[in-house]
Every structure is written in structure tokens, then in C-alpha cells.
Amino acid sequence: MSRPTCTRDLLTSERCFLAAMKDLGFGRFEFLRIKCGELTLSPWPTTVRDVKFGVRATARSNDRPADFELKRQVAEFFEYVRAVDAGEIETLEIHEGLPFSMRITHRPVETGGRGDA
């Protein structure tokens, strides 16, 4: 499966997780399972929020259109997930609502994620 470029290219689970990353802002997700190139969101992964005191919080805009172009980090993250047959993201670090780094154990897909040729 190719790299998604905008929100209309995302699966329902990917859209849901994209919103969760944006909402988290800074922190990490733990124990996020992948099956057939798709995130398994039930049960929901452990969410750890980073909170700093004495720092002025930046306002996050929630007025994005329903369909928008994905940032490079988001597109790369979902492209990577789609290439995993089965695995678990042990930790996914989120900075400013974007995937930053992850530790993952997995088995790569042989035929393109969700069974697409």
C-alpha cells in the first residue's frame, strides 16, 4: 500500500488515531497493536501525556478542514504501519501532535499490508 498524502487516503482507524495524536500534543502511546497493516485500537493503547509547569501552553487550532494534506511525519508513520503484517508498537513518541519516534516489534508484510497486491 502506498503512502497516504491526505486525510481522504486514511482508513477509519488511522483517522481516529490521527485525532488522538493531535489531542495528545506531547507524550507517548504504548502497546499499540498492528494486525494486517492496520492499527488495532481496541483495547485503546496506553496514553502517557507529558505536562510541563510554568510554561505557557500554545493554542492548538481545531479549525482544520475535514480533508487536508498530511504532514510528512504522519504519512511516513502510516506508511510504516501499513507495511507491518503483525506487531506491536512498544512506544510511539508524540511531539507537537506528530509522530516523532517509535520502538516496534513486528513481522513485515510480504504482500502489501492488508492483503493488497
Rosetta blueprint (number, residue, H / E / L):
1 M L
2 S L
3 R L
4 P L
5 T L
6 C E
7 T H
8 R H
9 D H
10 L L
11 L L
12 T H
13 S H
14 E H
15 R H
16 C H
17 F H
18 L H
19 A H
20 A H
21 M H
22 K H
23 D H
24 L H
25 G L
26 F L
27 G E
28 R E
29 F E
30 E E
31 F E
32 L E
33 R E
34 I E
35 K E
36 C L
37 G L
38 E E
39 L E
40 T E
41 L L
42 S L
43 P L
44 W L
45 P L
46 T E
47 T E
48 V E
49 R E
50 D L
51 V L
52 K L
53 F L
54 G L
55 V L
56 R L
57 A L
58 T L
59 A L
60 R L
61 S L
62 N L
63 D L
64 R L
65 P L
66 A L
67 D L
68 F L
69 E E
70 L L
71 K L
72 R H
73 Q H
74 V H
75 A H
76 E H
77 F H
78 F H
79 E H
80 Y H
81 V H
82 R H
83 A L
84 V E
85 D E
86 A E
87 G E
88 E E
89 I E
90 E E
91 T E
92 L E
93 E E
94 I E
95 H E
96 E L
97 G L
98 L E
99 P E
100 F E
101 S E
102 M E
103 R E
104 I E
105 T E
106 H E
107 R E
108 P E
109 V L
110 E L
111 T L
112 G L
113 G L
114 R L
115 G L
116 D L
117 A L
